Amino acid sequence: MEKVVSGIRPTGYLHLGNYFGAVKSFIEMQDKYDCMFFIADWHSLTTRPKPEDIQDSARIILAEYLACGIDPQKAPIYVQSDVKETLELYLYLNMNAYIGELGRVTTFKEKARQQPDNVNAGLFTYPTLMAADILQHRAKKVPVGKDQEQNMEMARKCASRFNRIYGVDFFPEPQNFYFNSQALKVPGLDGSGKMGKSTGNCIYLHDDDKTISKKVMKAVTDGGPEKANSEKPEVIENLFTFLRICSTQDTYDYFDEKWNDCSIRYGDLKKQIAADICATVAPIREQINEYISNKELLDKIAKEGADRARESASVTLKEVRRIIGFRS
């Protein structure tokens, strides 16, 4: 099976957008590909997290992955900092990366604008660390969003440049893996097109029913339809997206009919959405809390994942050292 690698930064809880946009697809992928999922705690250092939050945040993400249905026996889940081989490959790749091309990466420019007092070298070389995460396993596919496409291009450059410099055909050039119809774009509650942590428009998988209902009831709407069978504006289409992903088809059809005959009541719509989101999130939240309360189990799963990741990476690094000319 082709190897697939994907990581997530431990910068907060997973939200519905993460769940429907990626994690559900990961669950399907683990039966079709040789998958590895990691928690990118080294990457998070570019934003200077509090020392006491680093391990707790990693455990939270691990608990959420497990609660959503990722099986660590099928797809190892590991913490990035537990695989020291990553740093060695990161060093080698940096030696072949050019300042000009790293400086042109859009995500670097955006982050530099967002945190002008902390434009650090780690932020600058973020693409080569990401490349090391991927290439250490010689992965052929990487699930990515639009914002990571340029970093993936850098990963391919790192692979091809290494091969060219040393006259080998060792690293495959990893390809972007798009979920297509499997992944859903979950809208924000503020009327924006996408749910995201930075915009504060999220419903998190750990939110309780009261919090979810409160958030949904504040969702942006408009004045209502003025004529029958009119097109829904974006803010209303966003609400119907929640019905599409969390409600039954009968429920969706009921409110769609109410929209089309101009009798829709947004209060009723929001109450129904809140109830159906609560029903979707509740069993996941229960599992998250169970896993979080079992630190020993989480650490065991992380260690087993790291052992399997290091086994994979060490084979790669042994050959990389030989190719470059270092002792193995």
C-alpha positions as a Markdown table, in Angstrom:
| # | Residue | x | y | z |
|---|---|---|---|---|
| 1 | Met | 0.0 | 0.0 | 0.0 |
| 2 | Glu | 1.1 | 3.6 | -0.7 |
| 3 | Lys | 2.4 | 5.4 | 2.4 |
| 4 | Val | 0.5 | 8.5 | 3.5 |
| 5 | Val | 1.6 | 11.0 | 6.2 |
| 6 | Ser | -0.3 | 13.8 | 7.8 |
| 7 | Gly | 0.2 | 16.0 | 10.8 |
| 8 | Ile | -1.7 | 18.6 | 12.9 |
| 9 | Arg | -0.4 | 21.3 | 15.1 |
| 10 | Pro | -1.5 | 21.0 | 18.7 |
| 11 | Thr | -2.8 | 24.6 | 18.9 |
| 12 | Gly | -6.3 | 23.9 | 20.3 |
| 13 | Tyr | -9.2 | 21.5 | 20.2 |
| 14 | Leu | -10.5 | 20.0 | 16.9 |
| 15 | His | -13.7 | 21.6 | 15.6 |
| 16 | Leu | -16.4 | 20.4 | 13.3 |
| 17 | Gly | -14.5 | 21.7 | 10.3 |
| 18 | Asn | -11.5 | 19.5 | 11.2 |
| 19 | Tyr | -13.8 | 16.6 | 11.7 |
| 20 | Phe | -15.8 | 16.7 | 8.5 |
| 21 | Gly | -13.1 | 18.3 | 6.5 |
| 22 | Ala | -10.2 | 15.9 | 7.2 |
| 23 | Val | -10.5 | 13.4 | 10.1 |
| 24 | Lys | -13.5 | 11.5 | 8.7 |
| 25 | Ser | -11.4 | 11.0 | 5.5 |
| 26 | Phe | -8.5 | 9.9 | 7.6 |
| 27 | Ile | -10.7 | 7.2 | 9.1 |
| 28 | Glu | -11.5 | 5.9 | 5.6 |
| 29 | Met | -7.9 | 6.2 | 4.5 |
| 30 | Gln | -6.5 | 4.0 | 7.2 |
| 31 | Asp | -8.1 | 1.0 | 5.6 |
| 32 | Lys | -6.8 | 1.8 | 2.1 |
| 33 | Tyr | -3.3 | 3.2 | 2.7 |
| 34 | Asp | -0.3 | 2.7 | 4.9 |
| 35 | Cys | -1.0 | 5.8 | 7.0 |
| 36 | Met | 0.9 | 7.6 | 9.7 |
| 37 | Phe | -0.6 | 10.6 | 11.6 |
| 38 | Phe | 1.5 | 12.8 | 13.8 |
| 39 | Ile | 1.1 | 15.7 | 16.3 |
| 40 | Ala | 3.4 | 18.5 | 15.2 |
| 41 | Asp | 4.6 | 19.9 | 18.5 |
| 42 | Trp | 7.9 | 21.1 | 17.1 |
| 43 | His | 6.0 | 23.2 | 14.5 |
| 44 | Ser | 4.0 | 24.8 | 17.3 |
| 45 | Leu | 7.2 | 26.4 | 18.7 |
| 46 | Thr | 7.1 | 29.0 | 16.0 |
| 47 | Thr | 4.3 | 30.7 | 18.1 |
| 48 | Arg | 6.0 | 30.2 | 21.5 |
| 49 | Pro | 3.5 | 28.1 | 23.3 |
| 50 | Lys | 3.7 | 27.9 | 27.1 |
| 51 | Pro | 5.9 | 25.0 | 28.3 |
| 52 | Glu | 3.2 | 23.6 | 30.5 |
| 53 | Asp | 0.8 | 23.4 | 27.5 |
| 54 | Ile | 2.9 | 21.4 | 25.1 |
| 55 | Gln | 2.4 | 17.9 | 26.4 |
| 56 | Asp | -1.2 | 18.6 | 27.5 |
| 57 | Ser | -2.1 | 19.9 | 24.0 |
| 58 | Ala | -0.5 | 16.9 | 22.3 |
| 59 | Arg | -2.5 | 14.5 | 24.6 |
| 60 | Ile | -5.8 | 16.4 | 23.7 |
| 61 | Ile | -5.2 | 16.1 | 20.0 |
| 62 | Leu | -4.3 | 12.4 | 20.4 |
| 63 | Ala | -7.5 | 11.8 | 22.5 |
| 64 | Glu | -9.6 | 13.5 | 19.8 |
| 65 | Tyr | -8.1 | 11.5 | 17.0 |
| 66 | Leu | -8.9 | 8.3 | 18.9 |
| 67 | Ala | -12.4 | 9.4 | 19.8 |
| 68 | Cys | -13.1 | 10.2 | 16.2 |
| 69 | Gly | -12.2 | 6.7 | 15.1 |
| 70 | Ile | -8.6 | 6.6 | 14.1 |
| 71 | Asp | -7.3 | 3.1 | 15.0 |
| 72 | Pro | -3.6 | 3.3 | 16.1 |
| 73 | Gln | -3.2 | -0.3 | 15.2 |
| 74 | Lys | -4.0 | 0.5 | 11.6 |
| 75 | Ala | -2.5 | 4.0 | 11.5 |
| 76 | Pro | 0.2 | 4.9 | 14.1 |
| 77 | Ile | -0.3 | 8.2 | 15.8 |
| 78 | Tyr | 2.9 | 9.8 | 17.2 |
| 79 | Val | 4.2 | 13.0 | 18.6 |
| 80 | Gln | 6.6 | 14.7 | 16.3 |
| 81 | Ser | 9.2 | 15.4 | 19.1 |
| 82 | Asp | 9.4 | 11.7 | 19.9 |
| 83 | Val | 11.0 | 11.0 | 16.5 |
| 84 | Lys | 14.5 | 12.5 | 16.7 |
| 85 | Glu | 15.4 | 11.3 | 13.2 |
| 86 | Thr | 13.1 | 14.1 | 11.9 |
| 87 | Leu | 15.6 | 16.8 | 13.1 |
| 88 | Glu | 18.6 | 15.1 | 11.4 |
| 89 | Leu | 16.8 | 15.0 | 8.1 |
| 90 | Tyr | 15.6 | 18.6 | 8.7 |
| 91 | Leu | 19.3 | 19.6 | 9.0 |
| 92 | Tyr | 20.3 | 17.9 | 5.7 |
| 93 | Leu | 17.3 | 19.4 | 3.8 |
| 94 | Asn | 18.1 | 22.9 | 5.1 |
| 95 | Met | 21.7 | 22.5 | 3.7 |
| 96 | Asn | 20.1 | 22.2 | 0.3 |
| 97 | Ala | 17.4 | 24.8 | 0.6 |
| 98 | Tyr | 17.8 | 28.4 | -0.6 |
| 99 | Ile | 17.0 | 31.6 | 1.2 |
| 100 | Gly | 15.2 | 33.1 | -1.8 |
| 101 | Glu | 12.8 | 30.2 | -2.2 |
| 102 | Leu | 12.0 | 30.0 | 1.5 |
| 103 | Gly | 11.4 | 33.7 | 1.6 |
| 104 | Arg | 8.9 | 33.5 | -1.2 |
| 105 | Val | 6.6 | 31.1 | 0.7 |
| 106 | Thr | 3.3 | 32.8 | 1.2 |
| 107 | Thr | 2.6 | 31.2 | 4.6 |
| 108 | Phe | 5.9 | 32.6 | 5.9 |
| 109 | Lys | 4.9 | 36.1 | 4.7 |
| 110 | Glu | 1.5 | 35.9 | 6.3 |
| 111 | Lys | 2.8 | 34.6 | 9.6 |
| 112 | Ala | 5.5 | 37.3 | 9.6 |
| 113 | Arg | 2.8 | 39.9 | 9.2 |
| 114 | Gln | 0.7 | 38.3 | 12.0 |
| 115 | Gln | 3.6 | 38.1 | 14.5 |
| 116 | Pro | 6.1 | 40.9 | 13.5 |
| 117 | Asp | 7.9 | 40.6 | 16.9 |
| 118 | Asn | 8.6 | 36.9 | 16.4 |
| 119 | Val | 9.8 | 36.3 | 12.8 |
| 120 | Asn | 12.0 | 33.4 | 13.8 |
| 121 | Ala | 14.2 | 31.0 | 11.8 |
| 122 | Gly | 11.9 | 28.1 | 12.6 |
| 123 | Leu | 9.1 | 30.0 | 10.9 |
| 124 | Phe | 11.4 | 30.7 | 7.9 |
| 125 | Thr | 12.4 | 27.0 | 7.5 |
| 126 | Tyr | 8.9 | 25.6 | 8.3 |
| 127 | Pro | 8.7 | 24.1 | 4.8 |
| 128 | Thr | 11.9 | 22.1 | 5.3 |
| 129 | Leu | 10.7 | 20.7 | 8.6 |
| 130 | Met | 7.4 | 19.8 | 7.0 |
| 131 | Ala | 9.4 | 18.1 | 4.2 |
| 132 | Ala | 11.4 | 16.1 | 6.8 |
| 133 | Asp | 8.2 | 15.0 | 8.4 |
| 134 | Ile | 7.1 | 13.6 | 5.0 |
| 135 | Leu | 10.4 | 12.4 | 3.4 |
| 136 | Gln | 11.6 | 10.5 | 6.5 |
| 137 | His | 8.9 | 8.0 | 5.7 |
| 138 | Arg | 9.3 | 8.3 | 2.0 |
| 139 | Ala | 5.6 | 9.0 | 1.8 |
| 140 | Lys | 4.0 | 9.3 | -1.6 |
| 141 | Lys | 0.8 | 11.1 | -0.6 |
| 142 | Val | 0.0 | 13.9 | 1.9 |
| 143 | Pro | -3.5 | 15.2 | 2.7 |
| 144 | Val | -3.3 | 18.9 | 2.4 |
| 145 | Gly | -5.5 | 22.0 | 2.2 |
| 146 | Lys | -5.0 | 24.9 | -0.2 |
| 147 | Asp | -2.9 | 26.8 | 2.4 |
| 148 | Gln | -0.3 | 24.0 | 2.3 |
| 149 | Glu | 0.2 | 23.6 | -1.4 |
| 150 | Gln | 3.2 | 25.8 | -1.6 |
| 151 | Asn | 4.9 | 23.9 | 1.3 |
| 152 | Met | 4.2 | 20.7 | -0.6 |
| 153 | Glu | 5.9 | 22.1 | -3.6 |
| 154 | Met | 8.9 | 22.8 | -1.4 |
| 155 | Ala | 8.8 | 19.2 | -0.1 |
| 156 | Arg | 9.0 | 18.0 | -3.7 |
| 157 | Lys | 11.9 | 20.4 | -4.4 |
| 158 | Cys | 13.7 | 19.0 | -1.4 |
| 159 | Ala | 13.2 | 15.4 | -2.6 |
| 160 | Ser | 14.2 | 16.1 | -6.2 |
| 161 | Arg | 17.1 | 18.3 | -5.3 |
| 162 | Phe | 18.5 | 15.6 | -2.9 |
| 163 | Asn | 18.2 | 13.0 | -5.7 |
| 164 | Arg | 19.9 | 15.3 | -8.2 |
| 165 | Ile | 22.8 | 16.5 | -6.0 |
| 166 | Tyr | 23.7 | 12.9 | -5.0 |
| 167 | Gly | 22.8 | 11.2 | -8.3 |
| 168 | Val | 20.3 | 8.9 | -6.8 |
| 169 | Asp | 16.6 | 8.0 | -7.2 |
| 170 | Phe | 15.9 | 7.7 | -3.4 |
| 171 | Phe | 13.2 | 10.1 | -2.3 |
| 172 | Pro | 9.8 | 9.9 | -4.1 |
| 173 | Glu | 8.3 | 13.3 | -4.8 |
| 174 | Pro | 5.2 | 13.4 | -2.5 |
| 175 | Gln | 1.9 | 14.3 | -4.1 |
| 176 | Asn | -0.9 | 16.3 | -2.7 |
| 177 | Phe | -3.8 | 14.1 | -1.7 |
| 178 | Tyr | -7.2 | 15.8 | -2.0 |
| 179 | Phe | -10.3 | 14.4 | -0.4 |
| 180 | Asn | -12.6 | 15.6 | -3.2 |
| 181 | Ser | -16.2 | 14.7 | -2.3 |
| 182 | Gln | -15.1 | 12.9 | 0.9 |
| 183 | Ala | -14.3 | 16.1 | 2.7 |
| 184 | Leu | -16.9 | 18.8 | 3.4 |
| 185 | Lys | -16.2 | 22.5 | 3.8 |
| 186 | Val | -17.9 | 23.4 | 7.1 |
| 187 | Pro | -18.9 | 27.1 | 7.3 |
| 188 | Gly | -18.3 | 29.4 | 10.2 |
| 189 | Leu | -21.1 | 30.6 | 12.4 |
| 190 | Asp | -20.3 | 34.2 | 11.7 |
| 191 | Gly | -21.5 | 33.9 | 8.1 |
| 192 | Ser | -18.0 | 33.4 | 6.7 |
| 193 | Gly | -17.2 | 30.7 | 4.3 |
| 194 | Lys | -15.1 | 28.5 | 6.5 |
| 195 | Met | -14.9 | 27.4 | 10.1 |
| 196 | Gly | -11.5 | 28.3 | 11.6 |
| 197 | Lys | -9.9 | 28.7 | 15.0 |
| 198 | Ser | -8.3 | 32.1 | 14.2 |
| 199 | Thr | -11.7 | 33.6 | 13.4 |
| 200 | Gly | -13.4 | 32.4 | 16.6 |
| 201 | Asn | -16.4 | 31.0 | 14.6 |
| 202 | Cys | -16.0 | 27.3 | 15.6 |
| 203 | Ile | -18.0 | 24.5 | 17.3 |
| 204 | Tyr | -15.4 | 22.3 | 19.0 |
| 205 | Leu | -15.8 | 18.6 | 19.5 |
| 206 | His | -15.3 | 19.1 | 23.3 |
| 207 | Asp | -18.1 | 21.8 | 23.5 |
| 208 | Asp | -21.0 | 20.8 | 25.8 |
| 209 | Asp | -24.6 | 20.9 | 24.6 |
| 210 | Lys | -25.3 | 24.3 | 26.3 |
| 211 | Thr | -22.2 | 25.9 | 24.6 |
| 212 | Ile | -23.1 | 24.5 | 21.2 |
| 213 | Ser | -26.7 | 25.7 | 21.4 |
| 214 | Lys | -25.6 | 29.2 | 22.5 |
| 215 | Lys | -23.2 | 29.4 | 19.6 |
| 216 | Val | -25.7 | 28.2 | 17.0 |
| 217 | Met | -28.4 | 30.6 | 18.3 |
| 218 | Lys | -26.0 | 33.5 | 17.6 |
| 219 | Ala | -25.3 | 32.4 | 14.1 |
| 220 | Val | -25.7 | 35.2 | 11.5 |
| 221 | Thr | -28.9 | 35.2 | 9.4 |
| 222 | Asp | -30.7 | 37.7 | 7.2 |
| 223 | Gly | -34.2 | 39.2 | 7.0 |
| 224 | Gly | -35.7 | 36.0 | 5.4 |
| 225 | Pro | -36.8 | 35.1 | 1.9 |
| 226 | Glu | -38.9 | 37.7 | 0.1 |
| 227 | Lys | -40.2 | 35.5 | -2.7 |
| 228 | Ala | -40.9 | 31.8 | -3.2 |
| 229 | Asn | -38.1 | 29.5 | -4.4 |
| 230 | Ser | -35.5 | 32.2 | -4.2 |
| 231 | Glu | -31.8 | 31.4 | -4.0 |
| 232 | Lys | -30.4 | 31.2 | -0.5 |
| 233 | Pro | -27.7 | 33.9 | 0.4 |
| 234 | Glu | -24.4 | 32.6 | 1.7 |
| 235 | Val | -25.2 | 33.1 | 5.4 |
| 236 | Ile | -28.4 | 31.0 | 5.1 |
| 237 | Glu | -26.8 | 28.4 | 2.8 |
| 238 | Asn | -24.2 | 28.0 | 5.6 |
| 239 | Leu | -26.9 | 27.1 | 8.0 |
| 240 | Phe | -28.3 | 24.6 | 5.6 |
| 241 | Thr | -24.9 | 23.0 | 5.3 |
| 242 | Phe | -25.1 | 22.2 | 9.0 |
| 243 | Leu | -28.4 | 20.5 | 8.3 |
| 244 | Arg | -26.8 | 18.6 | 5.4 |
| 245 | Ile | -24.0 | 17.2 | 7.6 |
| 246 | Cys | -25.7 | 16.6 | 10.9 |
| 247 | Ser | -29.4 | 16.2 | 10.2 |
| 248 | Thr | -31.6 | 13.6 | 8.4 |
| 249 | Gln | -32.6 | 14.2 | 4.8 |
| 250 | Asp | -36.3 | 14.6 | 6.0 |
| 251 | Thr | -35.2 | 17.4 | 8.3 |
| 252 | Tyr | -33.3 | 19.1 | 5.5 |
| 253 | Asp | -36.2 | 18.8 | 3.1 |
| 254 | Tyr | -38.6 | 20.2 | 5.7 |
| 255 | Phe | -36.7 | 23.4 | 6.2 |
| 256 | Asp | -35.9 | 23.7 | 2.5 |
| 257 | Glu | -39.6 | 23.6 | 1.8 |
| 258 | Lys | -40.1 | 26.3 | 4.5 |
| 259 | Trp | -37.5 | 28.4 | 2.8 |
| 260 | Asn | -39.1 | 28.0 | -0.6 |
| 261 | Asp | -42.6 | 28.9 | 0.6 |
| 262 | Cys | -41.2 | 31.8 | 2.7 |
| 263 | Ser | -42.6 | 30.4 | 5.9 |
| 264 | Ile | -39.2 | 29.6 | 7.5 |
| 265 | Arg | -38.6 | 30.7 | 11.1 |
| 266 | Tyr | -34.9 | 31.1 | 11.8 |
| 267 | Gly | -35.3 | 30.4 | 15.5 |
| 268 | Asp | -36.8 | 27.0 | 14.7 |
| 269 | Leu | -34.1 | 26.3 | 12.2 |
| 270 | Lys | -31.3 | 27.2 | 14.6 |
| 271 | Lys | -32.9 | 25.1 | 17.4 |
| 272 | Gln | -33.0 | 22.1 | 15.1 |
| 273 | Ile | -29.4 | 22.6 | 13.9 |
| 274 | Ala | -28.2 | 22.9 | 17.5 |
| 275 | Ala | -30.0 | 19.7 | 18.6 |
| 276 | Asp | -28.6 | 17.8 | 15.6 |
| 277 | Ile | -25.1 | 19.1 | 16.1 |
| 278 | Cys | -25.3 | 18.1 | 19.8 |
| 279 | Ala | -26.4 | 14.6 | 18.8 |
| 280 | Thr | -23.4 | 14.4 | 16.5 |
| 281 | Val | -20.8 | 15.7 | 18.9 |
| 282 | Ala | -22.1 | 14.1 | 22.2 |
| 283 | Pro | -20.7 | 10.5 | 21.6 |
| 284 | Ile | -17.4 | 11.9 | 20.3 |
| 285 | Arg | -17.1 | 14.3 | 23.3 |
| 286 | Glu | -17.8 | 11.4 | 25.7 |
| 287 | Gln | -15.0 | 9.4 | 24.1 |
| 288 | Ile | -12.6 | 12.4 | 24.2 |
| 289 | Asn | -13.2 | 12.8 | 28.0 |
| 290 | Glu | -12.6 | 9.1 | 28.6 |
| 291 | Tyr | -9.3 | 9.1 | 26.7 |
| 292 | Ile | -8.2 | 12.4 | 28.3 |
| 293 | Ser | -8.8 | 10.9 | 31.8 |
| 294 | Asn | -6.5 | 8.0 | 30.9 |
| 295 | Lys | -3.1 | 9.6 | 30.6 |
| 296 | Glu | -1.3 | 6.3 | 30.9 |
| 297 | Leu | -3.2 | 4.8 | 27.9 |
| 298 | Leu | -2.5 | 8.0 | 25.8 |
| 299 | Asp | 1.2 | 7.9 | 26.6 |
| 300 | Lys | 1.3 | 4.2 | 25.7 |
| 301 | Ile | -0.4 | 4.8 | 22.4 |
| 302 | Ala | 2.0 | 7.7 | 21.6 |
| 303 | Lys | 5.0 | 5.6 | 22.5 |
| 304 | Glu | 3.9 | 2.7 | 20.3 |
| 305 | Gly | 3.3 | 5.2 | 17.5 |
| 306 | Ala | 6.7 | 6.8 | 18.0 |
| 307 | Asp | 8.4 | 3.4 | 18.0 |
| 308 | Arg | 6.8 | 2.5 | 14.6 |
| 309 | Ala | 7.6 | 6.0 | 13.2 |
| 310 | Arg | 11.2 | 5.8 | 14.3 |
| 311 | Glu | 11.5 | 2.3 | 12.8 |
| 312 | Ser | 10.4 | 3.8 | 9.5 |
| 313 | Ala | 12.5 | 6.9 | 9.8 |
| 314 | Ser | 15.7 | 5.2 | 10.9 |
| 315 | Val | 15.7 | 3.0 | 7.8 |
| 316 | Thr | 15.5 | 6.2 | 5.7 |
| 317 | Leu | 18.2 | 8.1 | 7.7 |
| 318 | Lys | 20.6 | 5.2 | 7.6 |
| 319 | Glu | 20.5 | 5.3 | 3.8 |
| 320 | Val | 20.6 | 9.1 | 3.7 |
| 321 | Arg | 23.8 | 9.1 | 5.7 |
| 322 | Arg | 25.3 | 6.6 | 3.4 |
| 323 | Ile | 24.3 | 8.6 | 0.3 |
| 324 | Ile | 25.7 | 11.8 | 1.7 |
| 325 | Gly | 28.9 | 10.2 | 2.9 |
| 326 | Phe | 28.5 | 10.0 | 6.6 |
| 327 | Arg | 29.0 | 6.8 | 8.7 |
| 328 | Ser | 25.8 | 4.9 | 9.4 |
